[in-house]
Amino acid sequence: MTRTCSPLRAALSAAVLAPVVAISFAALHSAPADAQEVIIAPSAPPAPRVEAPPPPRAGYAWDPGHWRWDHGRYVWAAGHWRPVHAGYRWVPGHWVQHGPNWRWVEGHWA
């Protein structure tokens, strides 16, 4: 005996299973909150632009501008203020050469 599903039953099954599959897939493929994207560029970044930082701002550290890799090319990201973390110093992001490629090291508090 061949058993077939009614269109209504098939639609209900799909409606119930779709969110479960989506949540399971997202859980398997999501990165931890502290994980950072690895950015590799095939060529050296251009020389940094000269940016005069604004006057000091109490409770903030200046994060200078830098070149970021975006869709196959370098794009300038302007400097900005970051709230200070007491007892730490800001280490600006920078590019490091790895063989023929360049890897971005995200700015961080040390």
Backbone hydrogen bonds, N-H to C=O, Kabsch-Sander energy under -0.5 kcal/mol:
donor,donor_aa,acceptor,acceptor_aa,energy
10,A,6,S,-2.5
11,A,7,P,-2.2
12,L,8,L,-2.4
13,S,9,R,-2.4
14,A,10,A,-2.3
15,A,11,A,-2.3
16,V,12,L,-2.0
17,L,13,S,-2.6
18,A,14,A,-2.4
20,V,16,V,-0.7
21,V,17,L,-2.7
22,A,18,A,-2.5
23,I,19,P,-2.6
24,S,20,V,-2.3
25,F,21,V,-2.6
26,A,22,A,-2.4
27,A,23,I,-2.4
28,L,24,S,-2.0
29,H,25,F,-1.8
30,S,26,A,-0.8
35,A,32,P,-1.6
39,I,37,E,-0.6
40,I,38,V,-0.5
41,A,102,W,-3.3
51,E,49,R,-0.7
60,Y,57,R,-1.9
61,A,82,R,-3.0
63,D,80,H,-3.1
66,H,77,A,-2.0
68,R,75,V,-3.0
70,D,68,R,-0.5
70,D,73,R,-3.4
73,R,70,D,-0.6
75,V,68,R,-2.8
77,A,66,H,-3.1
78,A,76,W,-0.6
80,H,63,D,-2.2
82,R,61,A,-2.5
84,V,59,G,-2.7
86,A,84,V,-0.6
88,Y,85,H,-2.1
91,V,108,H,-3.1
94,H,105,V,-2.0
96,V,103,R,-2.5
98,H,101,N,-3.0
101,N,98,H,-1.9
102,W,41,A,-3.1
103,R,96,V,-3.1
104,W,39,I,-2.2
105,V,94,H,-3.0
106,E,104,W,-0.6
108,H,91,V,-2.2
110,A,89,R,-2.7
